[in-house]
Amino acid sequence: MKKVKLLALAAAALVFASSCNDDEGTTTPPNNNGGDDEMVVTANISENTTWSSDKVYVLGGRITVLDGVTLTIEPGTVIKGQAGTGANATALLVARGGKLMAEGTADAPIIFTSVADEIMPSDVAAGNFASPNLDPNINGLWGGIIVLGKAPISASNDNGDVSEVQIEGIPTSDANGLYGGSVADDNSGVLKYISIRHGGTNIGSGNEINGLTMGGVGSGTTVENIEVVANQDDGIEWFGGTVNVKNVVVWNCGDDGIDTDQAWAGTLDNFVVATVSGHSFELDGPEGSMNAGHKIMNGSVICSDADVTSQDLINTDDNSIVDLEKIYFTAVKSGQQINRVSAAGVTFTDIKINVDAADLASHVNGDVPAGVSTGTTGYADISGLGWTWASKAGGLSGL
């Protein structure tokens, strides 16, 4: 383990131990660091609240934006999660009926990171968006962001179809973890220009949290210009819902880049997945009788060297329903494949793999579809992604 990672973990543990507040339901200022106030948040958000860029907000646990309540986060604000796993894992959870209005800008993104990260709002204001002390591959230091809504999902149990279920990793005793419903245009708020870093700690039995998890999020929600860096689990995962997402960067994540479940019925448009350790795409089929599908388009993927035997370029189920269009793979290694091309609900249009034509068949498990060929030009428009840490650090070079 690299020395910087050991130091980061130690720092995170120290801050968690020193800043816990036994008086739940309060927000307290534990210290002043370089003139920027830090506010530890230990209570759920139960009334309309604004977090401003003149403070660092420290998540002291699993903090929920409750039903009927709006949390507004100003551009340039830094939010840090304390260390902890299981019941003590930190995360920001937006319950069904709650709203997160987090509208950063390209010049002042909103940063979600760990308390071990020394980045401050003054750094963001100065245009320095990278962590000053953590490498961009250090993960698992806190949880992540979970947004839940009332849009349809495809799920079932022993009794048949169910319209709502509990999001993974949140105890069933916490009703704020329920998602799903019948409101296709449900609105959970606005998420723009947000960078989520160093998360993915274990928040339940065998469950690491994704950088951004969306369960039953409706099409009335705006999600665009999102970066996930060094999450221990997946970059972004959808569980049903109808929300459309665009302009995404997933960089250095420990598992899958893009993960879809329970018949998500939206579109992902314009994205980069770079050097993730799992599948570039894990696209599961419906779990109930509802058979909605989604579309993933205009993306570029830089494959990773990490354990290529477990890395599929595209991993689908027999019953997956997804249209894949204009996706480019480069830095592809031997053994990395599109795992299944026979699924009736999966279509391939203008999928390009940057390998020699003679090697193309070795990267497809089955007959090569007409929509899959070799190529050397990416599809993602990265001109608007220059604000991301990944871009500034050269993580998107070669596209």
LINZI-V472018 format. One record per run of one state. SS is the DSSP state (@ for helix, = for strand, . for the rest). FROM is the first residue (numbers start at 0). TO is the last residue. Records with the same first field share a line. If there is no record, write none. Layout:
# LINZI-V472018
SS = FROM-TO ; FROM-TO
This chain:
# LINZI-V472018
. = 0-1 ; 19-25 ; 33-34 ; 41-43 ; 45-47 ; 51-53 ; 59-60 ; 65-68 ; 73-76 ; 81-84 ; 88-89 ; 94-97 ; 103-108 ; 114-119 ; 125-143 ; 148-153 ; 157-158 ; 162-163 ; 166-173 ; 179-187 ; 197-200 ; 204-205 ; 208-210 ; 215-220 ; 229-234 ; 239-243 ; 251-256 ; 261-265 ; 274-279 ; 283-292 ; 302-306 ; 310-310 ; 316-320 ; 330-335 ; 338-344 ; 353-355 ; 364-370 ; 374-380 ; 384-387 ; 392-398
@ = 2-18 ; 85-87 ; 120-124 ; 174-176 ; 307-309 ; 356-362 ; 381-383 ; 388-391
= = 26-32 ; 35-40 ; 44-44 ; 48-50 ; 54-58 ; 61-64 ; 69-72 ; 77-80 ; 90-93 ; 98-102 ; 109-113 ; 144-147 ; 154-156 ; 159-161 ; 164-165 ; 177-178 ; 188-196 ; 201-203 ; 206-207 ; 211-214 ; 221-228 ; 235-238 ; 244-250 ; 257-260 ; 266-273 ; 280-282 ; 293-301 ; 311-315 ; 321-329 ; 336-337 ; 345-352 ; 363-363 ; 371-373
